[in-house]
């Protein structure tokens, strides 16, 4: 099923809608302070929104970064509950990773959504390490 949303780069006028989307979908602790939210937007080199023109709303957001040569990291993929199951998350991830097969993309994923990422070509890794932060 097609998303019927346009995937495009984040623009400053999207900020309030993205913040509401994140807060409503499990990221409230990361966006409740103005400083944390501003830092999230400032430091996420890769920021994409899924714009639903018919509903005139931001239906999804992806944040991450890449060196453009060898490594990329997707830090968050969020789709509004009302828009799930339409391929929006898939379209956001595909737009982010592009077609350059030299780049290894990494992300953190809960078990519940592992199948989603596996369908996009991601595989569980035994080489990743993490130092968890507190939130």
Buried (B, 14 or more C-beta within 10 A) or exposed (E): EEBBBEBEEBEEEBBEBBBBBBBEBEBEEBBEEEEEBEEBBEEBEBBBBBBBEEEEBBBBBBBBBBEEEEEBBBBBBBBBEEBEEBBBBBBBBBBBBEEEEEBEBBBEBEEEEEEBBEEEEBEEEEEEEEEEEEE
